Amino acid sequence: MQSIRLFMRLAPYVRIRWPLTAAAYACALLSLTCSLVQPYLFLMLIDRVLTGGEKELLAPLLLASGGLAIGSMLLGTVQAAMFRYLGIRHTLDLREVILAHLRRLPMAEIERHGAGKYSALMGMDTATMGNFLNHVVKELLTQWYTLLFALAVIFYLDWQLALAALAVIPILLAIPRMFRSLIMRHTGAVRAHNEEIGTYLYESIEGSREIRVHGLERWERERNEARYRNLVGASVKDTLYRVLSAHSGSLAVSGIVVVVYGFGSGRVLDGTMTIGMLVALVSYLNNALAPVQAMNHFVGELQGGEVAMKRIEEFLCSPEEPMPRQGVAAEAKGQPWLPAVEAASLTVLGGEQTILDGVDFALKEGQTAAFVGRSGSGKSTLFRAILGFMPVETGLIRLGGVPHAAWTREFLNRRIGVVFQESFLFAGSIRDNIAIGRLDATDEEIYEAACKADLGTWIDSQPAGLATILGHRGDGLSGGQRQRVAIARVFLQRPEVLILDEPTSALDRGTEGQVLQSLAELMKGKTTLMSTHRLQTVEEADMIYVMEAGKVTDKGSHADLLQRGSAPYLAMLSRQSRISEADSFEDVALPSDLPLELSKRELPA
């Protein structure tokens, strides 16, 4: 019953493959039927040919047996290939279901759990369910079919032995229940430990630079060893209870077979049973009891499937980002006489904490607004709310007069282009990474966008040009080149609104200046919201919004804020001036061959 319930819970996610799945199960049952008829042919061979002397039946019986064997082999080969294909496809289908839901989760939820949780879900758990559907369910179905077929033949041959076989079956079925809760608990623990280890291994690889610089290899080994001990302990207990469950069933089966051999031998000696019937009965008895014994072997896989399905269901029930799938059309145009971007009394929560509190702003088409303030003042959260990554608690945001409640992801993707502080590059060609901005773009359009982002010279210097392959996260490119790839994406996208979230903060001053030239070209004619530490860029903005603790504490142009003597803005200018002076001092070049001891001394006045 547990397997049926689990199968029914899984069915909605894999119904697309039902026709092929049904054909595979039909082949499996036909192949099994060919094998199950064989013992009855042996009965006829022994009783009617070997002891009965009916020689004319020898050839037909041998031909029938050989034909059934060949048929079983051919059908078995076909069903094995079909189940192999289905096992892979069902696993991939489940991963696509999970990935589609992952794309609708709030970004804060994804960032909170990290890659380890979702890697385990799409890796181990989907593989477990694919194995369950195409191996465990198949085996359980064929075992039950074997059991019922064998019992029917045993009842036909000798009803007393059939009753003896039925008497032991409840015992065999009860054994797995004794271990079910223990196996489920330790299977869940194994998966939790694997997920935790996966997360830490991912961090160890990503943090290789810090581990080497700080000499953390021993600390890393000790930390991992503690987690490995937990995994090993849970795995050993899980295996122990699975083996105990299986061997308990084997012991019961061995006992009933010994009893039947003794009972049947006595009847053969009495002349009330033929030798062929005894051979057939024992064969069918093994066929009847072996499936029950095999079911005990599958109890662990059933519990593993139960745990994996529970985790998948919990994930698929997690709340999606508060954005309608059907709202305003992606191609819909805003009203040109309304602000291009505006927020009114915008409040955004992060857990129980208020991150944005009553933020108001309005930008006309083509205007540039700079949002300035200390780290944690709410600038990035504001941008995330505009991008639909953060739910709006109260207030509203409008794009061209369209309120956020009517936005769809497609609507935002058409209108907003983003350059983050650190842009993610995928493994693949430079063409593929730029084409993310517009997937149907031609090579000419991609190259034109790259040239506008000041990547043309670098691409021309590569033997493969746009087909140049990038490594993991853009390995092989400098920080400035990675940002220019992100800028090229937005050139290709041609959005109406541009968000620049500290796009140059991770770059040195020389590279920053080059990237800013590309950004200036990108900003032409676009409504731009930006957060930056560069004073000159802030001063050139049409409107400056000073943020503190999630609120807009002052606003105006650079000249207006200076004229009013805005205390928050002047304090920010003072901080940024000191940072800029420090950066300028650090940019003084020292000879590359200067000894390390001298390079640490103070520069002469």
Buried (B, 14 or more C-beta within 10 A) or exposed (E): EBBEEBBEBBEEBBEEBEEBBEBBBEBBBBBBBBBBBBBBBBBBBBBBBEEBEBEEBEEEBEEBBEEBEEBBEBBBEBBBEBBEBBBEBBBEBBBEBBEEBBEEBBEBEBEEBEEBBBBBBBBBBBBBBBBBBBBBBBBBBBBBBBBEBBBEBBBEBBEEBBEBBEEBBEBBEEBBEEBBEBBBBBBBBBBBBBBBBBBBBBBBEEBEEEBEEEEBEEEBEEEBEEBEEBBEBBBEBBBBBBEBBBBBBBEBBEEBBEEBBEBBEEBEEEEEBBBBBBBBBBBBBBBBBBBBBBBBBBBBBBBBBBBBBBBBEEBBEEEEBEBEEEBBEBEBEBEEEBBBBBBBEBBBBEEEEBBBBBBBBBBBBBBBBBBBBBEEBBBBBBBBBBBBBBBBBEBEBBBBBBBBEBBBBBBBBBBBBBBBBBBEBEEBBBBBBBBBBBEEBEEEBBBBBBBBBBBBEBBEEEEEBBBBEBEEBBEBBEBBBBBBBBBBBBBBBEBBBBBBBBBBEBBBEEBBEBBBEBBEEBBEEBBBBBBBBBBEBBBBBBBBBBBBBBBBBBBBBBEBBBEEEBEBBBEBBEEBEEEBEEEEEEEEEEEEEEEEEEEEEEEEE
